Amino acid sequence: MRLIPLLAPMIALVCVDCGNAQTGEAARNPLAKGAPGASVPPFTQASPSPYRVLGILDPDREQMAAFAFKVPSDWRAQQAFYRKWSGAVATPQISVTLTAPEGRSQIVFFPSTQYLFGEGPLSNGLRAQKRAMGMPEQNSPDELPPMSPLDYLQRIFLPQLAQNGVNLREVGNPQNAPQTRGENGQTQLRGSVDGMLANGNRARIECRISVFSRQMGSDIYHNWNAIPSITQTATGDLEAIHAHTRVAQDSFVSNPAWQKLEQATQARGQEMNRDASRRQHEATMAQLQASTEAMTRGHHERMAAIRQFGETNTANFNQRMTTMDRDQRVRVDTIRGESQYANPTTGERVKVADGYSHVYNSQQHPDLFLGTNTPINPGALDWQELQKVQLKDY
């Protein structure tokens, strides 16, 4: 959540008195004539008012007033204003602490936190696919379905306070105000719980939620934000102190000039993020293609090596088998006292008893062989002399 970066310093303000308030006419009434970015008439009354207009100044825009609201006239005010960057998009993170003159009461407004959520056949189907694949359903921590202020306090804000050492005891008096409709069509909700802080002060933890929903195709997309606050007092009159909180909330006025600048800056940042995302996607796809091609080449090389290895093994095996078969034939013929002879004309082989220097085959009677140690004139008798097969050629 965007609340975390400011939570620790704000917790210190929750538990102790504030420092000195900012001074100067712009701090007291930044929307008065001559204040930076002023475009809203100042709050004035003929008689002394219990409230003054407090302007929240943007340090990155030459102390231009971002917005303003009413605060008790004699209370000290302290703001914390910085921007959280998501790529080229900067989101303002603003918190305000108001402290009573005697230091026994205090109001802290925490930064707004933005959430997005889609629901419908498409969005629900995508989440179901992720569940089936064992993947997280959320694309980011900012993906969260809208909820009531009390649910938000119990599930999100109070646990975060506890993680940072601020525990609310004796929690009770849950209140949910009826929801209202804003000028831009957004739904406004407000809820709170009471309790006791570690410093002994009674406290009211409140949350205001604004939900803007839009139908896109078959799905509904929600853009919503939550603004928590802590009102605490040691006087025992929590309702009276919380009345100041309600006055501040209900008197909130934005500076259109600041909003216009902010929206233009964020639009440029979003465009830069889209360009960066596109370039990253193209680079990723190029890298994937190169990796795929390298893997394909490697696969082909491995398969070629496997084939060559297999062919070599097969050839070696066949050679071993051929040698074993030849040796076996030699052993058998040796035991039987026979040798192989080949007809030099036809290449046909026959087995003839050993012990002769010459072996002839009758051409008229192919099954008739003559073994002799004395050579004869085979042409005169129509005989064909056979050649003894060498053992290596067996």
C-alpha angles and dihedrals in degrees: 000000000000089000095076102074092058097034098086098051091041091052088059088055091049092057102038139034119281124254123247116310122245112263135206135081093275090055092047095045113359092172093059119108111297096018114132112270094356114167103142121081113250120253108253138164133190092236126045109285127218086224137055131193114258117199121205107220126212108224091197093056100051094273092305113171111253096184141331140214140174120273131175108284097234098040122107117240131204127180133197113201126175139134129247113214125219102180104302095341117096119199116199114239109199131175130173130199122197119192128190118238093252091047094234097110131047141176122202123190112197126209120279116255120210125215136183130201137168127200132182139077095309098043094041091047092053091050090049090052091051091050091050090052093048092247127137112267093218119081089198140353087262091066104096133137117245114265140178119278091248091052090048092052094047097042103033119011105038093047089051091051089050092050088056095049101265110120124182113213130195091023113194148115095082112195130187116186119213111270119252136197120245127219092260093050097261121140114243121207133177132186140159147183129205129222148138125277125216090256090061095253121137109239140192115207109201135181129196117198129192118193125192114187129187132183114231113177110309095340135074118222121204125204108187141159137200127211114191125195137185121213114188137171140175093203096078095236098106094158092057092050092045089055086069089053091054092048090053093047095046094047096053112139125182124215106238092203091055092045091052092052092045094049092048091049093048091047089055090047092050090051090051090048090051091050091048090047091050092049090047090050092050091048091048092050091048090050091048091050092049090047091048092050091048090048090049092050090047091049092051091047091050092048091048090050090048091050092048091048090049093047091049091049091048092049091048091048092049090048090051091048092048091050092047091049091049092048090049092051091048091051093048093047092046091052091049093044093240136130134196120250127188130210104235091211102047100018089228114150129218136176118240131177115270126242102072131107093208132031122192132190122208112237092203093047107033093187092058118093130179124204118193142152091218117073117234135197098262093185093061092052097036092245127146117216113225125217121232112241114236116238091242089059095045 
